[in-house]
Amino acid sequence: MCVKMGGSSSNSSSATVLAAAGVGVVIGIGLPPLIRRLYRTIETTIHRKDTTHAVRAGLSSATSIRLEQSKLDSFLSDVFVEAGCSKSNADLVASVLSFADSRGIPSHGCNRADTYINELASGLVDGNAEPVVSRSSGCCAVVDGRNGLGAVTSRLAMETALSLAKEHGVAIVVCHSSNHY
């Protein structure tokens, strides 16, 4: 849109040219990154490239060992109980780890069990700890993990956040004294 400011038509023509040049510069600067991003998205979708950089060793191999998730849950839970976890905490952590693997996220799957077991066995983590909401004010809360397992602490944090959000429309919950999620 050109606005004539009482000058000659050449001023109007100059303004039009400048506006067009400005639009051209914006398109020239902004469009290439958008096209590159769109191209990467299409390439990833079509070719199913692994963009998470997670190790997926053996998942496509015909010799891969595959287990029913329920059997893996049961096995991991038993191992965690042997390492000193309460049954309910062991069941939750086993479920979280096997679910991550089933979703193709092995970096947070069953390979973490070894680390968790070693931390439990050495007393670095309390497998029986039950987290508590140590403070709450309005839509905010603080969860004390009591040096327990991260999955157990995060479950309480999530449940607390959902409850507060239903009441206030929004919620912020932070955790401390917990371990790997």
Backbone torsions as a table, in degrees:
resi	resn	phi	psi	omega
1	MET	NA	130.8	179.1
2	CYS	-106.9	139.5	176.5
3	VAL	-114.7	122.4	-179.5
4	LYS	-86.7	123.7	-174.9
5	MET	-106.3	46.3	174.2
6	GLY	72.1	3.1	179.3
7	GLY	-94.8	-166.5	-179.3
8	SER	-77.1	170.0	179.3
9	SER	-69.4	-19.1	177.7
10	SER	-68.1	-32.4	174.6
11	ASN	-63.7	-40.1	178.6
12	SER	-64.8	-42.5	178.8
13	SER	-64.5	-38.9	178.8
14	SER	-64.9	-42.1	179.5
15	ALA	-63.8	-39.5	178.9
16	THR	-64.7	-43.1	179.9
17	VAL	-64.7	-43.5	178.9
18	LEU	-63.7	-41.0	178.7
19	ALA	-63.7	-43.7	178.9
20	ALA	-64.1	-40.0	178.6
21	ALA	-64.4	-40.2	178.3
22	GLY	-62.5	-43.5	177.7
23	VAL	-63.1	-40.6	178.7
24	GLY	-62.3	-41.0	178.9
25	VAL	-65.1	-44.9	179.5
26	VAL	-60.2	-44.8	179.0
27	ILE	-65.1	-42.2	-178.6
28	GLY	-64.3	-34.1	179.8
29	ILE	-85.0	-41.6	-173.1
30	GLY	-86.0	-29.6	-174.1
31	LEU	-70.7	-44.1	-178.2
32	PRO	-56.8	-44.4	177.6
33	PRO	-62.6	-36.1	178.2
34	LEU	-66.2	-40.6	178.9
35	ILE	-65.6	-42.7	178.2
36	ARG	-60.9	-43.2	-179.8
37	ARG	-64.5	-43.5	178.4
38	LEU	-61.7	-43.6	178.9
39	TYR	-60.4	-45.0	179.1
40	ARG	-62.5	-40.4	179.2
41	THR	-63.1	-44.2	179.4
42	ILE	-65.5	-45.6	179.4
43	GLU	-59.7	-44.8	-179.3
44	THR	-63.7	-41.3	-179.3
45	THR	-68.0	-45.4	-177.0
46	ILE	-69.9	-46.3	-173.8
47	HIS	-97.2	-1.9	178.2
48	ARG	52.0	46.1	176.9
49	LYS	-67.1	147.5	177.8
50	ASP	-83.1	105.7	-178.7
51	THR	-98.9	0.3	-178.8
52	THR	-88.6	-11.8	-178.9
53	HIS	59.3	21.1	177.4
54	ALA	-85.0	150.0	178.9
55	VAL	-74.3	128.3	179.8
56	ARG	-126.5	43.0	-176.1
57	ALA	-59.9	127.9	172.4
58	GLY	82.7	-6.4	-175.0
59	LEU	-67.8	-27.3	-178.6
60	SER	-101.9	2.1	-177.1
61	SER	-80.5	143.9	177.5
62	ALA	-70.2	-18.0	-178.9
63	THR	-96.4	7.1	179.7
64	SER	-61.5	144.7	175.0
65	ILE	-89.0	125.8	-179.3
66	ARG	-122.3	138.4	179.8
67	LEU	-125.1	152.3	169.6
68	GLU	-67.0	141.2	-177.7
69	GLN	-60.1	-36.8	-179.4
70	SER	-64.3	-37.0	178.0
71	LYS	-68.9	-39.6	177.6
72	LEU	-65.8	-42.0	176.3
73	ASP	-56.8	-47.3	-178.3
74	SER	-62.9	-44.9	179.4
75	PHE	-62.2	-50.5	-179.2
76	LEU	-61.4	-41.6	179.4
77	SER	-59.7	-44.8	178.5
78	ASP	-60.9	-40.1	179.1
79	VAL	-64.8	-42.9	179.8
80	PHE	-66.0	-38.0	177.1
81	VAL	-62.8	-44.3	178.0
82	GLU	-60.7	-30.6	-179.4
83	ALA	-82.0	-6.3	175.5
84	GLY	116.4	11.3	178.2
85	CYS	-85.8	151.3	168.9
86	SER	-68.6	156.3	-177.9
87	LYS	-59.6	-42.9	-177.7
88	SER	-66.7	-40.7	178.1
89	ASN	-67.3	-40.4	179.3
90	ALA	-62.8	-42.7	179.5
91	ASP	-62.3	-42.7	-179.1
92	LEU	-65.3	-49.0	-177.9
93	VAL	-63.5	-42.3	178.1
94	ALA	-59.6	-43.1	179.8
95	SER	-63.9	-43.4	179.9
96	VAL	-62.8	-45.2	-178.1
97	LEU	-66.4	-44.8	-179.3
98	SER	-69.3	-32.5	177.6
99	PHE	-64.7	-41.6	177.9
100	ALA	-59.4	-44.7	178.2
101	ASP	-62.9	-41.1	-177.9
102	SER	-66.9	-23.5	177.6
103	ARG	-90.5	2.1	178.4
104	GLY	81.4	29.2	179.8
105	ILE	-121.7	70.7	-174.9
106	PRO	-65.9	-20.2	179.6
107	SER	-63.2	-21.4	178.0
108	HIS	-123.2	25.3	-178.8
109	GLY	-103.7	-148.0	-172.3
110	CYS	-62.7	-20.7	177.4
111	ASN	-65.5	-16.0	176.6
112	ARG	-76.2	-19.4	-175.9
113	ALA	-56.8	-41.0	-180.0
114	ASP	-57.9	-46.6	179.0
115	THR	-63.3	-46.2	-179.5
116	TYR	-60.6	-44.2	-179.3
117	ILE	-62.0	-44.9	179.0
118	ASN	-62.1	-39.7	178.4
119	GLU	-67.1	-39.1	177.6
120	LEU	-66.0	-46.8	-177.1
121	ALA	-63.9	-33.3	-178.9
122	SER	-87.2	-3.1	178.5
123	GLY	82.9	8.4	178.4
124	LEU	-71.7	-27.2	-178.9
125	VAL	-128.1	140.0	178.9
126	ASP	-94.9	107.6	-178.4
127	GLY	-71.9	-10.0	179.4
128	ASN	-105.4	-1.9	-176.6
129	ALA	-62.3	138.1	174.7
130	GLU	-115.4	115.5	-178.9
131	PRO	-65.8	158.1	178.5
132	VAL	-135.0	154.0	170.9
133	VAL	-81.5	107.8	-175.1
134	SER	-83.7	-27.2	177.3
135	ARG	-147.7	147.9	176.8
136	SER	-151.9	134.2	178.8
137	SER	-150.2	115.7	-179.3
138	GLY	59.8	-124.0	-177.1
139	CYS	-91.9	8.8	-176.7
140	CYS	-115.8	148.3	178.1
141	ALA	-150.3	156.6	176.1
142	VAL	-122.6	128.5	178.4
143	VAL	-107.2	126.5	174.8
144	ASP	-95.1	115.3	-177.9
145	GLY	-77.0	-10.1	178.6
146	ARG	53.4	37.2	179.2
147	ASN	60.6	31.4	-179.5
148	GLY	-94.8	-172.4	179.6
149	LEU	-70.7	140.6	-176.3
150	GLY	-60.6	-38.5	-179.4
151	ALA	-63.3	-35.7	-179.8
152	VAL	-70.2	-44.3	178.6
153	THR	-64.4	-42.9	-177.7
154	SER	-68.2	-29.8	176.7
155	ARG	-63.5	-45.9	178.1
156	LEU	-63.6	-40.6	179.2
157	ALA	-61.3	-43.5	-179.9
158	MET	-65.3	-45.6	179.3
159	GLU	-62.6	-39.6	178.4
160	THR	-65.6	-44.2	179.5
161	ALA	-62.1	-42.0	178.8
162	LEU	-63.9	-41.9	179.3
163	SER	-64.4	-46.2	179.9
164	LEU	-65.6	-38.1	-180.0
165	ALA	-66.8	-35.1	176.6
166	LYS	-64.8	-36.2	-178.7
167	GLU	-79.1	-40.3	-171.8
168	HIS	-112.5	-7.8	-178.6
169	GLY	89.2	-15.6	179.5
170	VAL	-157.1	157.4	179.0
171	ALA	-152.5	149.5	173.1
172	ILE	-131.6	122.4	178.8
173	VAL	-129.0	129.2	176.9
174	VAL	-117.0	155.9	-178.8
175	CYS	-123.8	151.2	171.3
176	HIS	-145.0	167.2	179.6
177	SER	55.6	47.5	178.5
178	SER	-129.7	-178.5	-179.4
179	ASN	-128.3	-173.4	-170.1
180	HIS	-47.4	135.1	176.8
181	TYR	-88.4	NA	NA
